[in-house]
């Protein structure tokens, strides 16, 4: 989607620049170009932020799962040690 939007913006701006022969029109095209670029950058930044938040949630979930596994394995090890002591 980003590639399509970028191509669309560049095509519109390029076509407008080719047809604009006076100063006012070129100024208007530049202003529009800057506005479109700002909107596009904002959209990309929002997508990156969402991806970073999702990554952070996954990381926290994985850490919690690892802690749970470590606790359960320690409990199992302690039980095995108790059984081994009783067997002696």
C-alpha positions as CSV (number, residue, x, y, z in Angstrom):
1,X,0.0,0.0,0.0
2,X,2.8,2.4,0.8
3,X,4.5,1.7,-2.5
4,X,1.2,2.5,-4.3
5,X,0.7,5.7,-2.3
6,X,4.2,6.8,-2.9
7,X,3.9,6.1,-6.7
8,X,0.6,7.9,-6.8
9,X,2.0,10.9,-5.1
10,X,5.1,11.0,-7.2
11,X,3.2,10.6,-10.4
12,X,0.7,13.4,-9.5
13,X,3.5,15.7,-8.5
14,X,5.6,14.9,-11.6
15,X,2.7,15.4,-13.9
16,X,1.8,18.7,-12.2
17,X,5.3,19.9,-12.4
18,X,5.5,19.1,-16.1
19,X,2.3,21.1,-16.9
20,X,3.0,24.0,-14.5
21,X,4.6,26.8,-16.4
22,X,4.1,29.7,-14.1
23,X,5.6,30.5,-10.7
24,X,2.3,30.4,-8.8
25,X,1.4,27.0,-10.1
26,X,4.9,25.6,-9.2
27,X,4.6,27.1,-5.8
28,X,1.2,25.5,-5.2
29,X,2.6,22.1,-6.4
30,X,5.5,22.3,-4.1
31,X,3.3,23.2,-1.2
32,X,1.0,20.2,-2.0
33,X,4.0,18.0,-2.3
34,X,5.2,18.9,1.1
35,X,1.8,18.4,2.6
36,X,1.5,15.0,1.0
37,X,5.0,14.0,2.2
38,X,4.1,15.0,5.7
39,X,0.9,13.0,5.7
40,X,2.7,10.0,4.2
41,X,5.5,10.3,6.9
42,X,2.9,10.4,9.6
43,X,1.1,7.3,8.3
44,X,4.4,5.4,8.1
45,X,5.3,6.6,11.7
46,X,2.0,5.3,13.0
47,X,2.5,1.9,11.4
48,X,6.0,1.7,12.8
49,X,4.8,2.7,16.3
50,X,2.1,0.0,16.2
51,X,4.6,-2.6,15.1
52,X,6.9,-1.6,18.0
53,X,4.1,-1.8,20.5
54,X,3.2,-5.3,19.3
55,X,6.8,-6.4,19.4
56,X,7.1,-5.2,23.0
57,X,3.9,-7.1,24.0
58,X,5.3,-10.3,22.4
59,X,8.6,-9.8,24.2
60,X,6.9,-9.3,27.6
61,X,4.7,-12.4,27.0
62,X,7.7,-14.5,26.1
63,X,9.6,-13.3,29.2
64,X,6.6,-14.3,31.4
65,X,6.4,-17.7,29.7
66,X,10.1,-18.3,30.3
67,X,9.8,-17.3,34.0
68,X,6.8,-19.7,34.4
69,X,8.8,-22.6,32.7
70,X,11.8,-21.9,34.9
71,X,9.7,-21.9,38.1
72,X,7.9,-25.2,37.1
73,X,11.2,-26.9,36.3
74,X,12.7,-25.8,39.6
75,X,9.7,-27.2,41.4
76,X,10.0,-30.5,39.6
77,X,13.7,-30.6,40.4
78,X,13.0,-30.1,44.1
79,X,10.4,-32.9,44.0
80,X,12.9,-35.2,42.3
81,X,15.6,-34.4,45.0
82,X,13.1,-35.1,47.8
83,X,12.2,-38.5,46.2
84,X,15.9,-39.3,45.8
85,X,16.6,-38.5,49.5
86,X,13.8,-40.7,50.6
87,X,15.0,-43.6,48.4
88,X,18.4,-43.5,50.0
